[in-house]
Amino acid sequence: MLRYRGEKPLVVPGLTGSEGLEVGRAGTPPQPVAFSIEPPALKLTKENPTGTLTLTGQDGFGLEVKETLGFRGDSYVVEQSINVENRHSVAQSAEIILPWRAPLEWPKEMAEKFQGQHPIRTVRLAGGSVIREDVHNVAERRAEGLGSRSRASGTSRR
């Protein structure tokens, strides 16, 4: 909730917002990963101006996903790091998906509650290059597989 000149929701359930983290495999629909969160609560104060939440989950096929979110009391930026470790004895291929839902056009039967900025482009890292695309042109993407006991990691800012 953004509290500036009134309350404005940044997430509208079923319409806008993050849909978690999913693992996709060839021939099957992506499956969401259930996470446990440590610590269960985080409060930033003058005495404790920074904090971290760690989300840990498994996909059921040997991939362990650890997402770390870092917060600062003086900023709205969230530092995000995602690490994936293959704990299975054989190499496997999987796609890590961070689905975000946002309508291209707001439903006519629903009054828009947030009049601020809306997503118009996507940004992705592929082959060491940053690629920016208009959200209307985004297509499904496939990533390289994870080898046995290998790790893939990345950091982004939300």
C-alpha positions as CSV (number, residue, x, y, z in Angstrom):
1,M,0.0,0.0,0.0
2,L,1.4,3.4,-1.0
3,R,0.4,6.1,1.4
4,Y,0.8,9.4,-0.5
5,R,-2.2,11.7,-0.8
6,G,-4.4,8.9,0.3
7,E,-4.0,5.1,0.1
8,K,-3.2,3.6,-3.2
9,P,-2.8,-0.2,-3.6
10,L,0.3,-1.3,-5.5
11,V,-1.1,-4.9,-5.6
12,V,-4.7,-5.8,-6.5
13,P,-5.3,-9.5,-5.9
14,G,-5.9,-11.4,-9.2
15,L,-5.1,-8.3,-11.3
16,T,-1.7,-6.8,-10.4
17,G,1.3,-8.0,-8.5
18,S,3.9,-10.8,-8.1
19,E,2.7,-14.3,-8.4
20,G,5.6,-15.8,-6.5
21,L,8.3,-18.0,-8.0
22,E,7.7,-21.0,-10.3
23,V,9.9,-23.8,-11.7
24,G,9.1,-24.8,-15.3
25,R,10.2,-28.0,-17.0
26,A,9.7,-29.0,-20.7
27,G,6.3,-30.5,-21.4
28,T,4.7,-29.5,-18.1
29,P,3.1,-26.3,-16.8
30,P,5.2,-24.2,-14.4
31,Q,4.8,-25.2,-10.7
32,P,4.9,-22.7,-7.9
33,V,7.5,-23.2,-5.1
34,A,6.2,-23.1,-1.5
35,F,8.6,-21.2,0.7
36,S,9.4,-21.0,4.4
37,I,10.4,-17.5,5.6
38,E,13.1,-16.6,8.2
39,P,12.7,-14.6,10.3
40,P,8.9,-14.8,10.4
41,A,8.7,-11.0,10.9
42,L,11.0,-8.0,10.2
43,K,10.8,-4.5,11.7
44,L,13.2,-1.7,10.7
45,T,13.9,1.0,13.3
46,K,16.5,3.7,13.8
47,E,18.4,1.2,15.9
48,N,18.0,-1.5,13.3
49,P,17.8,0.3,9.9
50,T,18.4,-2.8,7.7
51,G,17.1,-6.3,7.6
52,T,16.9,-9.4,5.5
53,L,14.2,-12.0,4.8
54,T,15.3,-15.4,3.5
55,L,12.8,-17.6,1.7
56,T,13.7,-21.3,1.2
57,G,11.8,-23.8,-0.8
58,Q,12.1,-27.0,-2.9
59,D,10.5,-27.9,-6.2
60,G,10.0,-31.6,-5.4
61,F,12.6,-32.7,-8.0
62,G,15.8,-31.8,-6.2
63,L,16.1,-28.1,-6.8
64,E,16.5,-25.9,-3.7
65,V,15.6,-22.3,-4.3
66,K,16.7,-19.6,-1.8
67,E,15.5,-16.1,-2.3
68,T,17.0,-13.3,-0.1
69,L,15.3,-9.9,0.2
70,G,17.2,-7.0,1.7
71,F,15.5,-3.9,3.1
72,R,16.7,-0.5,4.3
73,G,14.7,1.9,6.4
74,D,15.8,4.9,4.2
75,S,14.8,3.4,0.8
76,Y,12.0,1.8,-1.1
77,V,14.5,-0.4,-3.0
78,V,14.4,-4.1,-2.2
79,E,17.6,-6.0,-2.9
80,Q,16.7,-9.4,-4.3
81,S,19.0,-12.4,-4.7
82,I,17.9,-15.8,-6.0
83,N,20.1,-18.9,-5.7
84,V,19.1,-22.3,-7.2
85,E,21.0,-25.4,-6.2
86,N,20.6,-28.8,-7.9
87,R,20.6,-31.3,-5.0
88,H,19.8,-34.3,-7.3
89,S,22.5,-36.7,-8.4
90,V,21.9,-36.0,-12.1
91,A,21.9,-32.9,-14.2
92,Q,18.5,-31.4,-14.8
93,S,17.0,-28.6,-16.9
94,A,14.6,-26.1,-15.5
95,E,13.4,-22.6,-16.0
96,I,13.0,-20.2,-13.0
97,I,10.0,-17.9,-13.6
98,L,9.1,-14.8,-11.6
99,P,5.6,-14.1,-13.0
100,W,4.2,-10.6,-12.5
101,R,0.6,-9.8,-13.4
102,A,-0.4,-6.5,-14.8
103,P,-3.2,-5.8,-17.2
104,L,-2.4,-4.2,-20.5
105,E,-5.7,-2.3,-20.1
106,W,-7.6,-1.9,-16.9
107,P,-11.0,-3.7,-16.8
108,K,-13.7,-1.2,-17.7
109,E,-16.0,-2.6,-15.0
110,M,-13.4,-1.8,-12.3
111,A,-12.4,1.6,-11.1
112,E,-8.6,1.9,-11.2
113,K,-7.3,2.4,-7.7
114,F,-3.7,3.3,-8.5
115,Q,-3.2,6.2,-10.9
116,G,0.6,6.0,-10.7
117,Q,3.2,4.5,-13.1
118,H,2.4,1.2,-14.8
119,P,4.7,-1.3,-16.3
120,I,5.4,-0.7,-20.0
121,R,8.6,-2.7,-20.5
122,T,10.3,-5.9,-19.3
123,V,14.0,-6.3,-18.7
124,R,15.7,-9.7,-18.8
125,L,19.3,-11.0,-18.7
126,A,20.1,-13.5,-21.4
127,G,23.6,-14.6,-22.4
128,G,25.2,-11.9,-20.4
129,S,23.2,-9.1,-22.2
130,V,20.4,-7.0,-20.9
131,I,17.3,-7.1,-23.2
132,R,14.5,-4.6,-22.9
133,E,11.1,-5.2,-24.5
134,D,7.8,-3.6,-24.7
135,V,5.4,-5.5,-22.4
136,H,3.0,-6.1,-25.4
137,N,5.8,-8.1,-27.2
138,V,6.9,-10.4,-24.4
139,A,7.1,-14.0,-25.3
140,E,7.8,-17.2,-23.3
141,R,11.5,-17.6,-22.5
142,R,13.7,-20.7,-21.9
143,A,16.9,-20.7,-19.8
144,E,19.9,-22.9,-19.8
145,G,19.7,-26.1,-17.6
146,L,21.4,-26.6,-14.3
147,G,24.1,-29.2,-14.1
148,S,24.5,-31.7,-11.3
149,R,25.2,-29.9,-8.0
150,S,25.5,-26.7,-9.9
151,R,24.2,-23.3,-8.9
152,A,22.6,-20.4,-10.8
153,S,22.2,-17.1,-9.1
154,G,21.3,-13.5,-9.9
155,T,20.6,-10.2,-8.2
156,S,18.0,-7.7,-9.1
157,R,16.5,-4.5,-7.6
158,R,12.7,-4.2,-7.4
